[in-house]
Amino acid sequence: MKLCFYGADKEVTGSCHCVEVNGKKILIDCGLQQGADEDDNHRLPFDARQIDCVIVTHAHIDHSGRLPLLIKNGYEGKMYTTEKTCELLSIMLRDSAHIQEIDAMNENRKGRRAGREPEEPIYTVEDAENTLKYLVPCGYGQITELFEGVKFRFTDAGHLLGSASAELWLTENGETKKLVFSGDIGSRNQPIIRNPQYIKEADYVVMESTYGDRDHEKQENYAAVLADIFDRTLARGGNVVIPSFAVGRTQELLYYIREMKEQALVKSDPDFPVYVDSPLAAEATKIYGGDLTGYADAETVQLMKSGFRPISFSNLNICASADESKALNDDPTPKVIISSSGMCEAGRIRHHLKHNLWRAECSVVFVGYQANGTLGRILVDGVDRVKLFGEEIVVKAEIHNFRALSAHADRSGLVRWIEAFEPKPGRVFVVHGEQTVCETFTQTLQQMGFHAIAPNFGAEYDLLADQLLREGTEPETRHAEQRSRGRRFSAPFARLVAAGKRLTQVILENEGGANKDLAKFADQILSLCDKWER
């Protein structure tokens, strides 16, 4: 009986773990790597044909985004998830595949001019559509037998519509162990969806730690705080640009904007125009507006049955086409633009940033986690210029990092979740967090009396003997080695990549430093970039 760590280990994205029991291999999540976590999303660290079944905790792409790659590589088994996750995956995987195809097409256009070999997309829309045939919906609290000696149950994680923690009972050689995968644990009191449900017992827990080193800012009234930013920006003739995850966060924002309008909190323009510029977000919003029985809190379900629509209001506009999206930046009317992707790595949001970042009257409001190496993280960290579509853009817009609004539990929420186990689990594996955060939260748990470790990518653990079989590889070493090997980089270049990782870490360690020192540090980095930029 073995647990293998294949992604989001001392990193935030690319969640993927595997349980081996009675000769069967059960994969829990298969997500895309994003930002600085990315090595090569084209390759899986295992043979897809040897996987016997898959459990998917929720629809976010960093947990589900490589499911079509499994199918492309020969997997033909079932994929168990909740009913709402099935619905969301039907739109999210197609959207992800479309992005892969567009990215490959753009790279190949450049590659032909440079004489490079053509690249294939990670997977195609056809692969994504084929994946949907293997999805098996399961209800919360429903115990399902996967194989002899293996059964599981979903519990509401309160992170996203349909999100779940997975409880597995594994029996081998007459001995049973209970293993719990937290999935992503949600914050309490989010609109529409329920609070995370707690689990009481386990022998082993694989637990996320995204915000394991900090608590969220406390806000009594999210709508009022956001309304103040909107009011000041719209009054001076600017646009409010919000990079937002199309599924979950966009719908939450619409809920708060409805409250703003009902209470007339934006004085400069009480019925200000709001544009959701994401076909994916539009489709997801339809799902959020459907029957949420068993997923939303009881009060919301009752209100919706009476005709109440929590994410609908006047002057809400959906941009379906690319032409409608482009027209937003030609229209001088001050407006709120909500567009994906949430970390600014792809999609229409990059065009809106190009047209609005340089305008001092505008505001960019971040409302979700920004992973290392993403454009969103770079902007939150305070750069004065960025490059978009080959053009240098000065950053003059106000940048707001609205940390209070998060679908992830903060440190206190994570502690509350793990403390629900009675007695304490035999061991807690801390995953799904930046390396320093994983290590910090591991220390927190150890101080609380938990036997906690933060495993590396490629680590293997014997669940019957309760011992580590393989150490795995630290993120910095793994990224340098894989990039050097996969792209035939020279040893000096691999060393340069590793140095870049260290620089990123040093930057993060300086958070909260004196503004003067941070400005000097930024100037030194930008000077180096200007010298070496090609």
Order of alpha helices (4+ residues) and beta strands (2+ residues): beta-beta-beta-beta-alpha-alpha-beta-alpha-alpha-beta-beta-beta-beta-beta-beta-alpha-beta-alpha-beta-alpha-alpha-beta-alpha-beta-alpha-beta-alpha-beta-beta-beta-alpha-beta-alpha-beta-beta-beta-alpha-alpha-alpha
